[in-house]
């Protein structure tokens, strides 16, 4: 499973659009994510793993309480 698939499957439980890097839709509530990868756990001058630095952004109307949704998203992403 790719990192995109992991993030998409974790956030799709909210029934809001989830997009990689840019959202072109018209929904009022949506998720956008991006990430950077770099080598980690070097041996013999080669990385044995990749480390991902992930950002997930929830866009919602001003004044909408999204605290519960953010908590659930954090939990879903950690479990994924």
C-alpha angles and dihedrals in degrees: 000000000000123000088251091055092048093052094043093050092048094051099037089081088080096061092229124121115272117200136179112239100327134038116209096176133103100232118128094220120042144141127235123187137184136172146187124215129206136174120267140178095037123203126167088005091297129105114244093194141018123236117210124207104202130192121191120188127193115204116198139152116283111265096025111127105233098162094112092046091051092050091050091047092053090051093047092049093049091049091048 
